[in-house]
Amino acid sequence: MRRHVARVMAVMVLALAAFWQGGPALAEDYRPDKERIGGLRLGQPEAELAGLLRCGVVKSKEILEAASGEVVQNWRYADCGVVLKMSSARRGGKKRVAAITVTA
């Protein structure tokens, strides 16, 4: 029984060593504000969206998102397969891109 436990432990240690990449992943390694999908990016002001997507847009009703305290609205560009979740601090306020969903 002890040999079995020792073998299992050895396999676990080897598996961990194989997947260890030399250090922890740091939050500053990922910069979502630097990521782009075409001309779209997170945090992008609505004024910069004009002309980027050449499909018609259907805007949902603005709703208060309790989790963030932001007022959000989905902008659907159905012919392009894009949905932008737009966010602002208040109803009718200037919005920024909070999330991007692209489907084929």
N, C-alpha and C positions, 0 to 999 in steps of 0.2 A: 504494500500500500504506500509506503514511504517513497519508494522508487517512482511510483506513478505520480505522486504529488510533486516530486522533484522534477520529473520530466515536464509536467504541465507548467510548472513555474518557469522552467528554462525556455519553453516555447513562448510563453507570454513575454518574457524579457526580450527574446530575439525578435518577436513581432513588434514590440514597442520600439526597439532599436532600429528596425527597418523603416518605420514610419516617422521617426523623429527627424526633423529637418534642421537641427542645429540651434534652435532658439524659439522662443515664443513669438507668435504672430502679434505684431503691435498695431494698435488702432491707427496710429499715424501712417502706417503703410498703405492704408486704403483711403483714398480721397474721392468720395462720391461727387464732389463739385468739379472734379477734373474728368470724370467719365462722360462720354457723349454717345448718343444714338443718333446718327446723322447730325443734324444741327441742334438736337434737343439735349438738354441737361437738367439735372435737378437744381432747383433754386432759380431757374430762369424766369425773368419777369414776363408777364403776358405781352407786353409791348414788343418784345423781341420775337414773338411767335408768328407775327404777320409774314406771310409768304413762305414760311418753312414747310407747311403742309398744304398741298394744293387740293385737298378734299374738303367737302362741306363739313361743318361742325354742328353738332347738336349738343347744347349745354343742358345739364340737369339742373334741378332746383338746388339752390344753396342750402346747405344744412350745417348745423353746429355739430362738430365732431367732439363729443365729450372727452375722449381720451387725450386729445391735444389742446382743446380749447379753441381750435381754429375753425373758421367757416370754410367748408370744402365744397367743391363742385366738380363733377366729371365732365370733361369735354371729349365727346366721342367723334372721332374722324373715321367713320365706319368704312368708307371706301379705301382708306389707307391702312386699316387694321390697327389703329392707334387710339388709345384712351389716355388722356392726361388728367390726373387728379390735381386740381388747382386749389390753392390754399390762400387764405387771407386772414388778417386779424379781426376783420368785421365784415358784416354783410355789405355787399356793393363795393368793398375795398379793392385795391389793386392786388392782383393775385400773382402767385409764383407757382412753378411746377413743383408739386410735392411727390408725385410718383408717375412713372411712365410704364404703360403696358402695351406691348406690341404682340399682335397675333397674326398668324398666316391664314 
